[in-house]
Amino acid sequence: MKKSLIALAVVAVSGAATAQSSVTLYGIADASFGVVKNGSVTQTKVDSGLLNTSRFGFKGTEDLGGGLKASFLLEQGFNVDNGSSLEDSQDGQTKLNQMFSRNAYVGLSGGFGEVRLGKVWSAFDEMKGASNAAWDSGLSPNSGVFYGGAIGGYTYNPRNSVIYFTPNVSGFSGAASYSMGENKTATVNAGRVAALNVKYAGGPLYVGLGHQTERVNGSVPTKKFTMLNATYDFGMATLQASVGRQSQNDLKTRDWTLGATVPVSGLLSVSGGVAGSTDNVAAGDIKRKGVSLAAQYALSKRTFLYTGYHATRTTYPVLPRLNTSLYAVGVSHLF
């Protein structure tokens, strides 16, 4: 009888835990067939993640009561075209045998906002993609245009991070993140990534401002990235725009993008735009321009066909001009 009561108690507790928590397996498989031209070289290829980065992950929440919730997310990218995993070492640290290269965090949320600890998108990255036409993808006009110069790209999902999201107050919200490097030595300070954003979303208008500073380690100059972006939904179309600036000592880069997304019907949408950037270097300005047009068609709530064209032109002070282009068709499936 005593064992039976214990068993019943275990079942009751398990049922309560199940009712208060949830775990979800999710992912995206995205593959495309395209023709790529880089200067005088043309090739056809099957690629992965052109519209959406292919990935799978686990996420879950638990209601702790009193408005407090615990959450976790573990996410890994992969290549559909060859079955390999996506790893990154873009934060300047030693490349690891990563199990979850995109995100891996645990967090708490409540009336105070939300805090996450682990490998997370920086506060700058959390706002940057909102204004990118063609769904912030490899078909966006700024692909191959932004962050391709002497300064290079920013660290978008640094390790060893903490990020805080404020509550939404009358449409205003913000976030701040800090990544603590673990590469300190007796002679070199550890690297770090600090970022913040402020956003407003109300009715048809969105406006965001983000800033990030980062240093791989104490022996390299600090990189700084700033962006102001906005979107406005007119109903028949959403306009998207951004202006940005990057710096590293005497190196300066300015960039901009302008685009629109049009819902042609409940199943079909079209998006495209133009983008540009200018690097101020000692030899003269390096200018990059991009243009794109893309469309996606919903076969269901989870499966989309897409097609698009993307082209870039890079003009150098001394070297010959470089033109690249991509035309592709693909399918993206959410699970």
Secondary structure, DSSP 8 states (H G I E B T S, - for coil): -HHHHHHHHHHHHHHHHHHHEEEEEEEEEEEEEEEEEETTEEEEEEEE-SSS--EEEEEEEEEEETTEEEEEEEEEEB-TTT--B----TTSS-----S-SSEEEEEEEETTEEEEEEE---HHHHHHGGG-TTTSSTTSTTTTTTT-SSS----SS-SSEEEEE---BTTEEEEEEEEE-S---SSS-EEEEEEEEEEEEETTEEEEEEEEEEEEETTS--EEEEEEEEEEE-SS-EEEEEEEEEEETTEEEEEEEEEEEEE-SSSEEEEEEEEEEEEEETTEEEEEEEEEEEEEEESSSSEEEEEEEEEEEEE-SSS--EEEEEEEEEEEEE-
